[in-house]
Amino acid sequence: MRGILILTFILAGTQVFAQNIVLKDGRVVAGQNLRRSGASVLSQTQVGAAVGDVGYAVASIAKIEFAEPPEIAAATELLLAGKASEALGKIDPVVKAQGPFKDIEGNWWAQAAQVKLSALAVIPSSEADSEVLISDMLSTNTDPEVVLYARVRRAANLAGKGSSKQAIEVCEAVIKESKRKATIAEAWYTKGISLLQQNDFDSALLALLHIPVYYPDQKLLMPGVLFKCAKAYSGNEDYANAISTLEDLIKSYPGSPEAAAGKVELKKVENKSSSKEPTSNQ
């Protein structure tokens, strides 16, 4: 299908960004500064001394080869440093920019939305914004993995409200259905913290330890995993492992909110450990 030239003239010196449009007929078009207009994707092209738009029907597009937005990695690092508000400011424009293309393969909307949800999870009074984004992900009809991830994040919200049994059921179903590492890791994490709420410390540890063993690249989960594992060890009165896990958390992720909480928890565990030690007979 040939592109339709739309003479929407703008300043010729405008900065442009290339994204390849792969059409279903096999052609690859070098797109620039793409934007969505209804059922079409518009790409800027040079028309004489000015710049115009060429439109491609979404139905004719197999995928768009967007470069990975560097803000995803940058926002992830900010979250690990405990700078959730800065991370949100970094990732939110990516979520908005990629949103119009979320029904076309090759977009980064879901990955950016996941980072945004992680930021919202630690920002006070952001539950409403989180629910809006989760609902948006649940309504996605082009990628079932996005829906599965959203189900896990909603389950985490349920666990936070005390509905741990329901959250565990959702996570177990997602673990069976999903084929995406980030989603499965998130499900094991949410299952773990839900089991921890039920004081099932052994099962909680088994769930949580799936992440460092099988999904060590899921960096955003690691501070929470270490903190929750320490809580589970402490619940089992395994204070030596609780202490070493908290020390690992504080050393490996010093800027994270979990590290700050871990310092407080470490003192509590050390006190419990010392009080448990038998006194020697005089």
Secondary structure, 3 states (H helix, E strand, C coil): CCCEEEEEEECCCCCCCEEEEEECCCCEEEEECCEEECCEEEEEEEECCEEEEEEEEHHHEEEEECCCCHHHHHHHHHHHCCCHHHHHHHHHHHHHHHHHHCCCCCCCHHHHHHHHHHHHCCCCCCHHHHHHHHHHHHCCCCCHHHHHHHHHHHHHHHHHCCCHHHHHHHHHHHHHHCCCHHHHHHHHHHHHHHHHHCCCHHHHHHHHCHHHHHCCCCHHHHHHHHHHHHHHHHHCCCHHHHHHHHHHHHHHCCCCHHHHHHHHHHHHHHHHHHHHCCCCCC
